[in-house]
Each structure stands twice: as structure tokens, then as C-alpha cells.
Amino acid sequence: MRCPCGCGDDLELMLLKEVKPNWSFKTKIEEPPTLRPSVWRKSGCGSHFWLRNGYIHWC
């Protein structure tokens, strides 16, 4: 996904349970996605956010 701060960076979030760190992505047909846990970029722009029900919530 592209970083929501507008910096233009692509974010690679691992969804495989065997890989650390990893995230879970939940969605249902015709419902917006939720991503867990939060995404915290420790380099680059330093963004920290949650994706819940299709909305970005900044930390």
C-alpha cells in the first residue's frame, strides 16, 4: 500500500503468520478493510497509523 501521509513511499506489510512482524487484514464483501496492528514507520516519514473500517486513524 502507499503511505497515507502523502510522502509517496510504498509500504510492504507482511500478511504471512510465519513472518515477523506481520499484520492481519480483515474485510468482508462490500465492507472496508481493517489492518492490525498499527503501522509505525521507524524510518522515512515516521508515520504511525491504524487502518480501521477503511479509514486512517493517526496516532
ZIGIGI-V373630 format. One record per helix or strand of 3 or more residues. SS is the DSSP state (2 for helix, 1 for strand). FROM is the first residue (numbers start at 1). TO is the last residue. If there is no record, write none. Layout:
BEGIN
ss = {SS	SS}
from = {FROM	FROM}
to = {TO	TO}
END
This chain:
BEGIN
ss = {1	1	1	1}
from = {24	34	48	55}
to = {26	40	52	58}
END
